[in-house]
Amino acid sequence: MLAWLPQYKTLVSPWNGAVSRFHAPPTAVVIHSGSYSPNVAEYLHGTIGGDCRKVSAHFAWHGGDGCFVQMVPLTREAWHAGGCKISGQRANGCSIGIELSGPYTQCPRDEDELWQLKELTVALCDAIPTLVKWVRHSDIKATKRDPGHGFDEKWLDERLTWAG
């Protein structure tokens, strides 16, 4: 499995070296919506807002460049889903995390961001054949509301099965 998708810019997470390798290839995608519109990648990296957060995602929306950037290799876990579970498995240990721009109340979502998310999903499914399902962050953690009602996910069902 490729660690880095060559078609995506990288903004390496400061926590990249502190996370474990996946014990098995990931099977799910978790869709998040950052609270720091539209600069979620910069926030997670610590470029804005001071110190970096001990949170990471494989991909995040980079408001400065208007595109998704890869922050964690696909061979490593990211700290994006806390202690949540997906189909009985520890979410961070079985999923790829994608952070959309925020806030979760954003409706409608930016068309360019959604188009690029579709392209990213196709690239991920091509690179990781074991990816078969997806969830919203709110599906796996009751206290979360992201990615919110502005996220139209019907197109995801064409590639992956909803596992919420």
C-alpha positions in Angstrom: 0.0 0.0 0.0 1.2 3.5 -0.9 2.1 5.6 2.1 1.5 8.9 0.3 -0.8 9.6 -2.6 1.5 11.4 -5.1 -1.3 13.6 -6.5 -1.8 15.4 -3.1 0.4 18.0 -1.5 1.7 17.1 1.9 1.5 19.0 5.2 2.9 16.5 7.5 1.2 16.3 10.9 3.5 17.1 13.8 2.1 13.8 15.4 3.0 11.7 12.4 5.9 9.9 14.2 3.9 9.3 17.3 1.2 7.1 15.7 1.2 3.4 15.1 1.3 1.5 11.9 -2.0 0.0 10.9 -2.1 -3.6 12.1 -4.4 -4.5 9.1 -5.3 -2.4 6.0 -8.0 0.1 6.8 -11.6 -0.7 5.9 -13.4 2.6 6.5 -13.4 6.3 5.9 -14.5 8.7 8.6 -15.8 12.1 7.4 -15.2 15.0 9.8 -15.8 18.7 9.6 -13.3 20.9 11.3 -14.4 23.8 13.5 -11.9 26.2 12.1 -13.3 27.2 8.8 -11.8 27.0 6.2 -8.3 26.4 7.6 -8.6 23.0 9.3 -5.3 21.6 7.9 -3.4 24.7 9.1 -5.1 24.5 12.5 -4.2 20.8 12.9 -0.7 21.5 11.8 -0.3 24.4 14.2 0.3 26.9 11.4 -2.6 29.0 12.8 -3.9 29.1 16.3 -0.6 28.6 18.1 0.5 25.2 19.2 -0.5 22.2 17.1 -3.3 20.0 18.4 -2.7 16.4 19.4 -5.2 15.4 16.8 -4.5 14.3 13.2 -6.2 13.2 10.1 -4.9 11.5 7.0 -6.4 14.3 4.8 -7.6 17.8 5.6 -8.9 20.8 3.7 -6.2 23.4 3.3 -8.0 26.8 3.1 -4.9 28.6 2.0 -4.5 26.4 -1.1 -8.1 25.5 -1.6 -7.4 21.8 -1.7 -7.0 18.7 0.4 -3.5 17.9 1.7 -2.3 14.6 3.1 -1.0 14.9 6.7 -0.5 11.3 7.7 0.8 8.3 5.6 -1.8 5.8 4.6 0.2 3.1 6.4 -0.2 4.8 9.8 -3.1 5.4 12.1 -4.2 9.0 12.7 -5.7 10.4 15.9 -9.1 11.5 14.5 -11.8 9.4 16.1 -10.7 9.1 19.8 -12.0 6.0 21.5 -14.8 5.4 18.9 -15.5 2.1 17.3 -16.6 1.1 13.8 -18.2 -2.3 13.5 -16.7 -3.3 16.9 -13.1 -2.2 15.9 -11.2 0.8 17.3 -11.9 3.5 14.7 -8.4 5.0 14.5 -7.1 1.5 13.9 -9.3 0.7 11.0 -10.1 4.0 9.2 -8.8 6.9 7.1 -9.8 10.3 8.5 -10.8 13.1 6.3 -11.4 16.6 7.7 -13.6 19.0 5.7 -13.6 22.7 6.3 -15.9 23.8 9.1 -18.0 24.5 10.8 -20.4 21.5 10.8 -23.3 24.0 10.4 -22.0 25.0 7.0 -24.9 24.6 4.5 -24.6 24.2 1.7 -21.0 23.0 1.5 -18.5 24.5 -0.9 -19.0 22.8 -4.3 -15.2 22.7 -5.1 -14.4 21.1 -1.8 -17.1 18.4 -2.3 -15.9 17.8 -5.9 -12.3 17.3 -4.6 -13.6 15.0 -1.8 -15.2 12.8 -4.5 -11.9 12.7 -6.3 -10.1 11.9 -3.1 -12.5 9.1 -2.3 -11.9 7.5 -5.7 -8.1 7.8 -5.3 -8.3 6.2 -1.8 -10.5 3.3 -3.0 -8.1 2.7 -5.9 -5.0 2.8 -3.5 -6.6 0.8 -0.7 -8.9 -1.9 -2.0 -9.9 -2.9 1.5 -11.8 0.4 2.0 -15.4 -0.7 1.8 -17.4 1.5 4.2 -17.8 5.1 5.4 -19.2 6.9 8.4 -19.8 10.4 9.6 -18.0 11.3 12.8 -21.4 11.9 14.3 -22.3 8.2 13.5 -19.7 6.9 15.8 -19.6 9.5 18.6 -22.9 10.7 20.1 -21.5 14.0 21.2 -20.2 15.0 17.7 -22.4 16.6 15.0 -19.9 16.7 12.2 -19.9 16.8 9.2 -23.4 18.3 9.7 -26.6 18.5 7.7 -24.9 20.4 4.9 -23.0 17.4 3.9 -24.7 15.5 1.1 -23.3 12.0 1.2 -25.5 10.2 -1.4 -22.6 10.0 -3.9 -20.4 8.2 -1.3 -22.8 5.3 -1.4 -21.8 4.7 -5.0 -18.3 3.7 -3.8 -18.6 2.6 -0.2 -21.2 1.2 2.1 -22.5 3.4 5.0 -21.5 1.7 8.2 -23.3 4.0 10.7 
